[in-house]
């Protein structure tokens, strides 16, 4: 069976790691978490259920949107109490934050939370140990790409590989993000800014090469990327970061729809990560 997972990291524009070191004042009008509704609409168009890794502070904007999505079969998972990387706090703080955030999501959205994705993909063996102790059943942070700011590196030697991108250790699962060969290295192709900023012809080639040789694909998006909503003032940011936040947002949903159609045409079944685990207990 070939399986695809459509996910979103539900977070504010201001949570972006490359913004946190600049004095950009928060303005709720530009937080953009509510763009998650556009992603949900596209998934619903194709009768696909998605997994939404949610920062608990984003519920100030999207609580009603996500509560409705959960009742309609989409999955809510955890992306942190806030968007602080596990690398930037102590393990004890991380444990406390994880337990608190899980409780907040479950109570406010009236759904069980069993999954986690680390902000900035900051995953390690110690982080996995803590989220397992907190009652979570899977993680989807394994990217292992050194050019990704503050991303971690997770050893999977204790896990059994059960598909091209899914690993299992007893009752715990790891859903890895896809990378495709480009010359002498591998580059991420799971969505995010990669589908948006990479030359579209090159992205499609790398995507097809991956999908045609793997049985699992994990896609992720961010709310701010999927619509050309007006950006806040980014005064003081270097020009390359202004380009990062603004380029090709108008075409994101069109590119995403192409990905969905290609996966459907190549017989991928779309599941939430919870659904996959329930099928493979």
Order of alpha helices (4+ residues) and beta strands (2+ residues): beta-alpha-beta-alpha-beta-alpha-beta-alpha-beta-beta-beta-beta-beta-beta-alpha-alpha-beta-alpha-alpha-beta-alpha
